[in-house]
């Protein structure tokens, strides 16, 4: 009788170790951060606009 109870306990313990489904695991996509641009890029537009105004005034 003891062997039967021990076998039942081991079977119950072993079955919970393999519990789960065959569904594919959910893997989250990595977060990609863009590199911060330098503030020097924002100065080109006003400089080009100033150059156009100066060129127009020179004519």
HELIX and SHEET records of a PDB file:
HELIX    1   1 UNK A    2  UNK A   17  1                                  16    
HELIX    2   2 UNK A   39  UNK A   42  5                                   4    
HELIX    3   3 UNK A   43  UNK A   58  1                                  16    
END                                                                             
